[in-house]
Amino acid sequence: MAEHVIAKPEVLINAYVGTLADVLVVPNLFQWEGFARFVGADDDTVNIKVPGVLPYHTYAWRNNRAAELVVDTYSERKIPVSFGGNIYNAATLTDEQRAMDLMGWGPIITSQTRAIADGLERMCVSALNAQAYPVVIGNTALNLRGALIEAKRVLDKLHAPKQGRYLLVGSDYEAALLGDDKLNLAQNVGEAEAQAALTMATIGHRMGFRIVPSVEIPGDAAIAGCESAFVLVTGAPAVPSSVPAGSVGSYDGYAMRWISDYDSTRLQDRSIVNTFAGTRSVTDVLQGWDDVNKTATISAGEHFVRAIKLTLDGSSDYPEPSTELSAFTGLSSASVWTPTGRFAEGNAANA
């Protein structure tokens, strides 16, 4: 049988797996976890550790030492993440194609890599769209600048990490941001930022958010969050010993496997590229303050607080005052942001 691989498998896969990270949008906003931790795990699930939360206490100055210190038990929480898919593409290269059209696997693997990227993109977008967000800021088209300020305020109140904050915007939302003078005029954002928005149709950073456009999420929506809000796990399965050519490659947290063999019954090569993948949102235990007893408190439940949603139209949705989330954050449906920049209670913080 003639040799049908014109380059070493490890060279091919490493050359193309690097392009995977370059074409991805939403997956690059997720926290990455490695595949090795899943090997041998029950039900294809691994528990990702999240740091525990401890309340602080005070000890009266120069007291009589009759009271003992309050001792807390520290424990880390575990977020279970399961693999939810085997994303793949299988393609063929016939003898005629090799002889007359294509000189090797390069163009095919390029397209196969893009197919894997499309699969990862869709998996992560589905996770975003299915998530129940603690706050929805609605009707933002009337005051986009004020809505971004409110989004920052809400995430701060939710104690969401400030590192890696982003605003993922749909196509209509991006167009609205680009057309908003308050966000793009030089006197408001600086000459360099204004010039980029004008000549390259890019928005850059606003109000502490890195603005990232995506055609995959609903056009009139935006997600404001941080990179630790969602977890993405990818991993490349091992190359079977029975295939004549194959390799595993990884780059910037992403991994793929490529295997190839020859189908002599159809006179064609077969190429399969695939990756294992799974996603999960990250929940948190909240820390608050008991003003009556003058002590720090810890929430009984876990809450998703690392991302919120914005919409150009529609109504806002904040936590009900009776909920634990409202009690610990001070956010409630009794003080919903409005496009005028004021709250229903008359707070003019965003005016």
VMD Tcl script that draws the C-alpha trace (Angstrom):
set ca {
  {0.00 0.00 0.00}
  {1.34 3.40 -0.96}
  {2.14 5.97 1.75}
  {-0.64 8.54 1.97}
  {0.65 10.86 4.70}
  {2.98 13.54 3.39}
  {3.78 15.13 6.75}
  {4.32 13.85 10.25}
  {1.02 13.62 12.14}
  {2.29 15.64 15.11}
  {3.38 18.41 12.74}
  {-0.02 18.51 11.09}
  {-2.13 18.56 14.23}
  {0.05 21.09 16.07}
  {0.02 23.35 13.05}
  {-3.76 23.45 12.97}
  {-4.82 23.22 16.60}
  {-3.28 26.65 17.10}
  {-5.79 28.08 14.65}
  {-8.61 26.75 16.81}
  {-8.08 29.34 19.55}
  {-7.76 32.10 16.96}
  {-11.24 31.58 15.46}
  {-13.13 30.99 18.71}
  {-15.06 33.83 20.38}
  {-17.36 32.67 23.19}
  {-15.21 29.69 24.33}
  {-12.28 32.06 24.86}
  {-14.39 33.83 27.51}
  {-14.75 30.63 29.53}
  {-12.43 29.38 32.25}
  {-10.51 26.42 30.88}
  {-9.97 23.14 32.71}
  {-7.72 20.31 31.53}
  {-8.87 16.89 30.40}
  {-6.37 14.86 32.43}
  {-8.42 15.29 35.60}
  {-11.34 13.43 34.02}
  {-9.47 10.22 33.33}
  {-10.99 7.53 35.53}
  {-13.62 9.86 37.01}
  {-17.03 8.42 37.91}
  {-19.76 9.12 35.33}
  {-17.26 11.14 33.25}
  {-17.51 13.90 35.88}
  {-14.85 15.78 37.80}
  {-15.33 18.16 40.72}
  {-13.63 21.52 40.24}
  {-12.69 23.11 43.53}
  {-13.92 26.61 44.33}
  {-12.29 28.42 47.30}
  {-14.34 28.46 50.48}
  {-15.71 31.62 52.10}
  {-15.15 32.52 55.76}
  {-16.80 35.36 57.72}
  {-14.72 37.73 59.80}
  {-15.32 38.38 63.52}
  {-14.31 41.08 65.96}
  {-12.97 40.75 69.48}
  {-13.64 43.66 71.81}
  {-10.60 45.79 72.58}
  {-9.27 45.27 76.14}
  {-12.19 42.98 77.05}
  {-12.08 40.64 80.06}
  {-11.41 37.58 77.85}
  {-14.46 35.77 79.21}
  {-15.74 34.97 75.72}
  {-14.00 32.47 73.48}
  {-13.13 33.21 69.89}
  {-15.64 32.06 67.30}
  {-14.05 29.24 65.34}
  {-15.16 28.56 61.77}
  {-14.56 25.43 59.72}
  {-13.11 26.06 56.29}
  {-14.28 23.89 53.42}
  {-13.89 24.20 49.69}
  {-16.89 23.77 47.46}
  {-16.91 21.45 44.48}
  {-18.50 22.24 41.14}
  {-19.23 19.06 39.12}
  {-18.41 19.35 35.41}
  {-19.34 16.53 33.04}
  {-18.32 15.96 29.46}
  {-21.29 16.75 27.29}
  {-20.08 15.95 23.81}
  {-17.61 14.43 21.41}
  {-17.25 17.07 18.71}
  {-15.81 15.66 15.50}
  {-15.51 15.94 11.75}
  {-14.76 13.07 9.40}
  {-13.66 13.70 5.83}
  {-12.24 11.73 2.93}
  {-9.53 12.30 0.33}
  {-9.96 10.18 -2.79}
  {-7.13 9.00 -5.00}
  {-8.38 11.33 -7.74}
  {-8.40 14.32 -5.41}
  {-4.88 13.57 -4.25}
  {-3.59 13.15 -7.78}
  {-5.42 16.00 -9.49}
  {-6.76 18.48 -6.93}
  {-5.10 18.42 -3.53}
  {-1.46 17.87 -2.57}
  {-2.20 16.72 0.97}
  {-4.29 17.06 4.07}
  {-3.64 20.76 4.68}
  {-6.84 22.28 3.21}
  {-8.98 19.46 4.61}
  {-7.63 19.69 8.16}
  {-8.06 23.47 8.03}
  {-11.75 23.00 7.30}
  {-12.04 20.23 9.87}
  {-10.49 22.47 12.52}
  {-13.03 25.16 11.70}
  {-15.80 22.59 12.09}
  {-14.52 21.73 15.59}
  {-14.41 25.44 16.41}
  {-18.02 25.82 15.26}
  {-19.02 22.92 17.52}
  {-17.28 24.40 20.57}
  {-18.76 27.81 19.82}
  {-22.26 26.39 19.66}
  {-21.79 24.39 22.88}
  {-20.67 27.47 24.80}
  {-23.37 29.71 23.32}
  {-25.98 27.12 24.29}
  {-24.64 27.22 27.86}
  {-24.92 31.04 27.90}
  {-28.44 31.04 26.48}
  {-29.68 28.33 28.86}
  {-28.32 30.05 31.97}
  {-30.75 31.70 34.39}
  {-29.22 35.11 35.17}
  {-29.72 36.77 38.56}
  {-30.37 40.16 36.96}
  {-31.65 41.21 33.54}
  {-31.27 44.89 32.64}
  {-33.94 45.64 30.06}
  {-34.84 48.46 27.67}
  {-31.21 49.57 27.50}
  {-31.47 50.98 23.97}
  {-32.70 54.28 25.43}
  {-29.61 54.75 27.59}
  {-26.72 52.45 26.66}
  {-24.11 54.34 28.66}
  {-26.30 54.31 31.74}
  {-26.97 50.60 31.24}
  {-23.24 49.80 31.21}
  {-22.78 51.80 34.39}
  {-25.66 49.87 35.95}
  {-24.19 46.56 34.77}
  {-20.93 47.42 36.51}
  {-22.80 48.42 39.67}
  {-24.81 45.19 39.68}
  {-21.76 42.95 39.21}
  {-20.00 44.85 41.99}
  {-22.99 44.33 44.29}
  {-23.00 40.65 43.38}
  {-19.29 40.53 44.34}
  {-18.40 39.18 40.90}
  {-14.64 39.16 40.28}
  {-13.39 42.31 38.55}
  {-10.66 40.46 36.69}
  {-11.44 39.55 33.10}
  {-14.79 41.30 32.85}
  {-16.36 41.30 29.41}
  {-19.50 42.42 27.63}
  {-20.46 39.86 25.00}
  {-22.81 41.59 22.55}
  {-25.06 40.40 19.76}
  {-24.98 42.05 16.34}
  {-27.83 44.51 16.99}
  {-26.44 45.40 20.41}
  {-23.00 46.03 18.90}
  {-24.51 48.30 16.24}
  {-26.33 50.27 18.92}
  {-23.12 50.69 20.93}
  {-21.17 51.83 17.87}
  {-23.83 54.43 17.11}
  {-23.97 55.85 20.63}
  {-22.20 59.22 20.83}
  {-21.94 59.08 24.62}
  {-19.79 55.95 24.29}
  {-17.70 56.91 21.27}
  {-17.18 60.66 21.05}
  {-13.59 61.73 21.62}
  {-14.46 64.04 24.49}
  {-16.07 61.09 26.29}
  {-13.66 58.22 25.60}
  {-10.48 59.78 24.25}
  {-9.22 60.42 20.72}
  {-7.65 56.99 20.15}
  {-10.74 55.04 21.25}
  {-13.04 57.29 19.22}
  {-10.88 56.90 16.10}
  {-10.92 53.09 16.42}
  {-14.69 53.07 16.77}
  {-15.01 55.28 13.69}
  {-12.50 53.68 11.31}
  {-12.45 50.03 12.40}
  {-15.94 49.64 13.91}
  {-14.42 48.29 17.13}
  {-15.44 49.45 20.57}
  {-12.64 48.16 22.80}
  {-13.14 48.75 26.53}
  {-15.96 50.67 28.17}
  {-16.87 51.00 31.86}
  {-14.45 48.26 32.83}
  {-15.74 45.78 30.23}
  {-13.90 44.34 27.24}
  {-16.58 44.44 24.58}
  {-16.65 41.28 22.45}
  {-19.07 40.96 19.51}
  {-20.66 37.62 18.60}
  {-23.10 36.74 15.84}
  {-24.01 33.53 17.69}
  {-25.92 35.03 20.63}
  {-29.30 36.79 20.15}
  {-28.76 40.05 18.30}
  {-30.56 42.24 20.84}
  {-28.82 40.77 23.89}
  {-25.58 41.22 25.78}
  {-23.95 39.22 28.57}
  {-21.89 41.13 31.15}
  {-19.69 38.84 33.19}
  {-16.22 37.67 34.09}
  {-14.12 34.87 32.62}
  {-14.66 32.62 35.64}
  {-18.46 32.62 35.22}
  {-18.41 29.53 33.01}
  {-16.06 26.56 32.76}
  {-15.08 24.84 29.50}
  {-13.32 21.49 29.53}
  {-11.74 20.10 26.36}
  {-9.56 17.08 25.85}
  {-8.17 14.96 23.08}
  {-8.69 11.17 23.27}
  {-5.72 8.89 22.77}
  {-4.65 7.75 19.31}
  {-5.61 4.09 18.76}
  {-2.67 1.81 18.11}
  {-4.44 0.32 15.10}
  {-4.38 3.47 12.96}
  {-1.33 4.07 10.75}
  {-1.25 7.84 11.34}
  {-2.49 10.01 14.15}
  {-1.51 12.50 16.80}
  {-2.79 14.68 19.63}
  {-2.14 18.40 19.75}
  {-2.94 21.18 22.19}
  {-2.64 24.94 22.19}
  {-3.77 27.59 24.68}
  {-5.93 25.11 26.58}
  {-7.58 23.51 23.55}
  {-6.83 19.98 22.42}
  {-7.65 17.92 19.33}
  {-6.91 14.47 18.00}
  {-6.31 13.65 14.35}
  {-6.33 10.10 13.00}
  {-6.06 8.93 9.42}
  {-6.18 5.62 7.58}
  {-6.78 4.29 4.07}
  {-10.03 2.65 2.99}
  {-8.87 0.23 0.33}
  {-12.45 -0.85 -0.45}
  {-13.22 2.69 -1.65}
  {-9.74 3.87 -2.67}
  {-9.72 6.89 -0.38}
  {-8.05 8.21 2.74}
  {-10.10 8.98 5.84}
  {-9.38 11.86 8.21}
  {-11.10 12.31 11.57}
  {-10.55 15.25 13.90}
  {-12.30 15.35 17.28}
  {-12.26 16.68 20.82}
  {-14.13 15.91 24.04}
  {-15.86 18.92 25.60}
  {-18.11 19.94 28.49}
  {-19.34 23.19 30.06}
  {-20.67 24.35 33.42}
  {-21.57 27.63 35.13}
  {-19.89 28.52 38.44}
  {-21.95 29.28 41.56}
  {-20.82 31.08 44.71}
  {-21.51 31.27 48.42}
  {-22.17 34.89 49.38}
  {-20.85 36.84 52.34}
  {-22.99 39.49 53.99}
  {-23.44 41.52 57.15}
  {-25.96 41.10 59.96}
  {-26.52 44.68 61.09}
  {-28.53 43.58 64.14}
  {-25.96 41.20 65.58}
  {-23.04 43.11 64.06}
  {-21.45 40.06 62.50}
  {-20.56 38.72 59.07}
  {-22.82 36.03 57.63}
  {-22.56 33.35 54.95}
  {-25.42 32.46 52.61}
  {-27.09 29.09 53.08}
  {-27.36 28.51 49.34}
  {-25.11 28.89 46.31}
  {-25.91 31.48 43.67}
  {-24.83 32.23 40.11}
  {-23.56 35.81 40.39}
  {-20.67 36.08 37.92}
  {-22.68 37.22 34.90}
  {-25.88 39.14 34.12}
  {-27.88 39.84 30.98}
  {-28.81 43.04 29.14}
  {-31.42 43.50 26.39}
  {-32.10 46.40 24.05}
  {-35.84 46.10 24.65}
  {-37.98 44.31 27.21}
  {-38.30 44.73 30.94}
  {-35.75 44.40 33.71}
  {-35.71 41.52 36.16}
  {-34.08 41.91 39.59}
  {-34.23 39.56 42.63}
  {-37.35 39.69 44.76}
  {-36.80 41.44 48.12}
  {-37.71 38.27 50.05}
  {-34.93 36.18 48.47}
  {-31.56 35.35 50.00}
  {-29.80 36.84 46.97}
  {-31.50 40.19 47.55}
  {-30.72 40.11 51.26}
  {-27.01 39.52 50.66}
  {-26.53 41.92 47.73}
  {-29.04 44.69 48.29}
  {-30.36 44.22 44.75}
  {-34.11 43.88 44.44}
  {-37.09 44.38 42.17}
  {-38.04 47.32 44.38}
  {-35.19 49.37 42.88}
  {-35.02 48.48 39.21}
  {-32.87 50.55 36.87}
  {-34.77 52.59 34.31}
  {-33.54 54.17 31.04}
  {-33.72 57.61 32.62}
  {-30.72 56.57 34.70}
  {-32.67 56.58 37.95}
  {-34.02 53.81 40.11}
  {-37.66 53.27 40.97}
  {-36.86 54.37 44.52}
  {-35.56 57.69 43.21}
  {-31.85 56.94 43.51}
  {-30.11 59.14 40.95}
  {-26.79 57.31 41.05}
  {-26.85 56.64 37.32}
  {-28.27 59.94 36.15}
}
mol new
graphics top color blue
foreach p $ca { graphics top sphere $p radius 0.5 }
foreach p [lrange $ca 0 end-1] q [lrange $ca 1 end] { graphics top cylinder $p $q radius 0.2 }
display resetview
